Amino acid sequence: MLRDERIRFAGYRKPHPLENHIELRVTTNGEITPIDSLKEAIQNLVFDLDLTLKKFTEQLKNFKLNR
């Protein structure tokens, strides 16, 4: 989120180690809502993770073939 120019601040905190939740704070410049910026960041993360998994799977396959 911090790479997005529309985001002025993004952070989180865990109020207590024994509580199973975190608090998010997102401040934008008004071009996008904080909720939409979070949704966009999650979509980007899913895309990056899919790409990483594909590349890892390809490399693993190549490694096994070249053994």
Backbone torsions as a table, in degrees:
resi	resn	phi	psi	omega
1	MET	NA	-30.9	-175.7
2	LEU	-72.4	-13.2	176.1
3	ARG	-81.2	-15.8	-178.8
4	ASP	-80.3	123.2	-177.7
5	GLU	-65.8	-19.5	-179.6
6	ARG	-79.5	-12.5	-178.0
7	ILE	-96.2	122.2	178.0
8	ARG	-89.3	-35.9	-179.8
9	PHE	-151.2	139.0	173.7
10	ALA	-145.0	127.7	179.9
11	GLY	-160.9	171.1	178.2
12	TYR	-144.5	164.1	172.7
13	ARG	-150.0	151.8	176.2
14	LYS	-109.5	105.6	-172.8
15	PRO	-57.7	-37.5	-178.2
16	HIS	-149.5	136.7	-176.0
17	PRO	-62.6	-24.1	-179.0
18	LEU	-89.4	-8.3	177.3
19	GLU	-93.3	135.9	-174.5
20	ASN	-94.3	58.9	173.6
21	HIS	-157.6	161.6	175.3
22	ILE	-126.8	161.3	176.1
23	GLU	-113.8	130.3	178.9
24	LEU	-104.5	145.3	173.6
25	ARG	-134.2	123.8	-180.0
26	VAL	-131.4	126.1	175.8
27	THR	-119.3	130.9	-178.6
28	THR	-116.7	175.0	178.0
29	ASN	-88.3	3.2	178.5
30	GLY	100.8	-12.3	178.5
31	GLU	-74.6	-21.2	-178.4
32	ILE	-144.6	150.1	177.7
33	THR	-82.2	156.0	177.1
34	PRO	-58.0	-38.6	178.9
35	ILE	-63.5	-46.3	179.4
36	ASP	-64.3	-36.2	178.8
37	SER	-67.1	-36.5	177.6
38	LEU	-67.8	-43.4	177.0
39	LYS	-59.5	-43.6	179.2
40	GLU	-62.9	-42.8	179.5
41	ALA	-63.7	-39.2	178.8
42	ILE	-66.8	-42.0	177.3
43	GLN	-61.4	-41.7	178.3
44	ASN	-64.2	-39.5	178.7
45	LEU	-64.4	-43.7	178.3
46	VAL	-61.4	-42.8	177.9
47	PHE	-60.3	-47.3	-179.7
48	ASP	-62.7	-40.0	179.4
49	LEU	-67.7	-39.3	176.1
50	ASP	-61.8	-44.3	179.5
51	LEU	-63.3	-42.9	178.0
52	THR	-61.8	-42.9	179.1
53	LEU	-63.5	-42.4	178.8
54	LYS	-62.4	-45.5	-179.9
55	LYS	-65.1	-41.2	178.6
56	PHE	-62.8	-44.4	180.0
57	THR	-62.5	-41.2	177.7
58	GLU	-62.8	-46.1	-179.3
59	GLN	-64.8	-38.1	178.0
60	LEU	-65.1	-41.7	178.0
61	LYS	-62.5	-45.1	178.0
62	ASN	-62.7	-39.7	179.0
63	PHE	-62.3	-45.3	-179.6
64	LYS	-65.7	-35.8	179.2
65	LEU	-71.0	-31.2	-175.7
66	ASN	-93.1	5.9	179.6
67	ARG	-74.5	NA	NA
